[in-house]
Amino acid sequence: AFFYLIANIVMLYPILKITWAKIDMSVSRGIKEVFPVLMISSLMALLVYTVDQLVLEDTFNPIWRLILSILLGSMLYVLMVHLYYGGVKKLISELKK
């Protein structure tokens, strides 16, 4: 698994360079464009994991933990997108640029 991770990291730049060149986007601009969404996703994952470990782990069985984690993650993601972009529609229009 470790070498698979290394291979993916090594191949990331060429893959992004070739792919984004097809739509006339540089790698630096592409990363700049997706960075907010990646940060929102990472923060959501961290918050869901923390709530799961601190609250849900000893309280609910695994199926309910999964359901509650999905609902919490969805609500957090939509809330953070709304706070950062002013709404999901604006996010979609930003990503279409």
C-alpha positions as a Markdown table, in Angstrom:
| # | Residue | x | y | z |
|---|---|---|---|---|
| 1 | Ala | 0.0 | 0.0 | 0.0 |
| 2 | Phe | 2.9 | 2.4 | 0.8 |
| 3 | Phe | 4.4 | 2.0 | -2.7 |
| 4 | Tyr | 1.0 | 2.4 | -4.3 |
| 5 | Leu | 0.7 | 5.8 | -2.4 |
| 6 | Ile | 4.2 | 6.8 | -3.6 |
| 7 | Ala | 3.3 | 5.9 | -7.2 |
| 8 | Asn | 0.1 | 7.9 | -7.1 |
| 9 | Ile | 1.9 | 11.0 | -5.7 |
| 10 | Val | 4.6 | 10.7 | -8.3 |
| 11 | Met | 2.0 | 10.4 | -11.1 |
| 12 | Leu | -0.3 | 13.1 | -9.8 |
| 13 | Tyr | 1.5 | 16.1 | -11.5 |
| 14 | Pro | 1.7 | 14.5 | -15.0 |
| 15 | Ile | -1.9 | 13.4 | -14.9 |
| 16 | Leu | -3.1 | 16.8 | -13.8 |
| 17 | Lys | -0.9 | 18.5 | -16.3 |
| 18 | Ile | -2.2 | 16.4 | -19.3 |
| 19 | Thr | -5.8 | 16.5 | -18.2 |
| 20 | Trp | -6.0 | 20.2 | -17.4 |
| 21 | Ala | -4.1 | 21.1 | -20.5 |
| 22 | Lys | -7.1 | 19.7 | -22.5 |
| 23 | Ile | -9.2 | 22.5 | -21.0 |
| 24 | Asp | -6.5 | 25.2 | -21.1 |
| 25 | Met | -5.8 | 25.2 | -17.4 |
| 26 | Ser | -2.4 | 25.2 | -15.7 |
| 27 | Val | -1.8 | 22.9 | -12.8 |
| 28 | Ser | -1.3 | 25.8 | -10.4 |
| 29 | Arg | -4.6 | 27.4 | -11.5 |
| 30 | Gly | -6.4 | 24.1 | -11.2 |
| 31 | Ile | -5.1 | 23.4 | -7.7 |
| 32 | Lys | -6.1 | 27.0 | -6.8 |
| 33 | Glu | -9.6 | 26.4 | -8.1 |
| 34 | Val | -10.2 | 23.1 | -6.3 |
| 35 | Phe | -8.4 | 23.9 | -3.1 |
| 36 | Pro | -11.4 | 25.4 | -1.2 |
| 37 | Val | -13.5 | 22.3 | -2.0 |
| 38 | Leu | -10.7 | 20.0 | -0.8 |
| 39 | Met | -10.4 | 22.0 | 2.4 |
| 40 | Ile | -14.1 | 21.9 | 3.0 |
| 41 | Ser | -14.1 | 18.1 | 2.4 |
| 42 | Ser | -11.2 | 17.6 | 4.7 |
| 43 | Leu | -12.7 | 19.7 | 7.5 |
| 44 | Met | -16.0 | 17.8 | 7.1 |
| 45 | Ala | -14.2 | 14.5 | 7.3 |
| 46 | Leu | -12.3 | 15.6 | 10.4 |
| 47 | Leu | -15.4 | 16.8 | 12.2 |
| 48 | Val | -17.4 | 13.7 | 11.3 |
| 49 | Tyr | -14.6 | 11.5 | 12.5 |
| 50 | Thr | -14.3 | 13.4 | 15.8 |
| 51 | Val | -18.0 | 13.3 | 16.5 |
| 52 | Asp | -18.0 | 9.6 | 15.7 |
| 53 | Gln | -15.2 | 8.8 | 18.0 |
| 54 | Leu | -16.3 | 11.1 | 20.9 |
| 55 | Val | -20.1 | 10.7 | 20.8 |
| 56 | Leu | -21.4 | 8.0 | 18.5 |
| 57 | Glu | -18.9 | 5.1 | 19.2 |
| 58 | Asp | -20.2 | 4.1 | 22.6 |
| 59 | Thr | -23.8 | 5.2 | 22.0 |
| 60 | Phe | -25.1 | 3.6 | 18.8 |
| 61 | Asn | -24.6 | 0.4 | 16.9 |
| 62 | Pro | -22.6 | 0.4 | 13.7 |
| 63 | Ile | -25.6 | 0.9 | 11.3 |
| 64 | Trp | -26.9 | 3.9 | 13.2 |
| 65 | Arg | -23.4 | 5.3 | 13.5 |
| 66 | Leu | -23.1 | 5.1 | 9.7 |
| 67 | Ile | -26.5 | 6.7 | 9.1 |
| 68 | Leu | -25.8 | 9.5 | 11.6 |
| 69 | Ser | -22.3 | 10.1 | 10.2 |
| 70 | Ile | -23.6 | 10.4 | 6.6 |
| 71 | Leu | -26.3 | 12.8 | 7.7 |
| 72 | Leu | -23.9 | 14.9 | 9.8 |
| 73 | Gly | -21.3 | 15.0 | 7.0 |
| 74 | Ser | -23.9 | 16.0 | 4.4 |
| 75 | Met | -25.2 | 18.8 | 6.6 |
| 76 | Leu | -21.7 | 20.0 | 7.5 |
| 77 | Tyr | -20.6 | 20.0 | 3.8 |
| 78 | Val | -23.7 | 22.0 | 2.6 |
| 79 | Leu | -23.3 | 24.4 | 5.5 |
| 80 | Met | -19.6 | 25.0 | 4.8 |
| 81 | Val | -20.2 | 25.4 | 1.0 |
| 82 | His | -22.9 | 27.9 | 1.8 |
| 83 | Leu | -20.7 | 29.9 | 4.2 |
| 84 | Tyr | -17.8 | 29.9 | 1.7 |
| 85 | Tyr | -19.5 | 30.3 | -1.6 |
| 86 | Gly | -22.8 | 31.7 | -0.6 |
| 87 | Gly | -24.7 | 28.6 | -1.8 |
| 88 | Val | -24.4 | 25.5 | -3.9 |
| 89 | Lys | -25.5 | 27.2 | -7.1 |
| 90 | Lys | -22.6 | 29.7 | -6.8 |
| 91 | Leu | -20.2 | 26.8 | -6.2 |
| 92 | Ile | -21.4 | 25.0 | -9.4 |
| 93 | Ser | -21.1 | 28.2 | -11.4 |
| 94 | Glu | -17.5 | 28.8 | -10.0 |
| 95 | Leu | -16.5 | 25.2 | -10.9 |
| 96 | Lys | -17.9 | 25.7 | -14.5 |
| 97 | Lys | -15.5 | 28.7 | -15.1 |
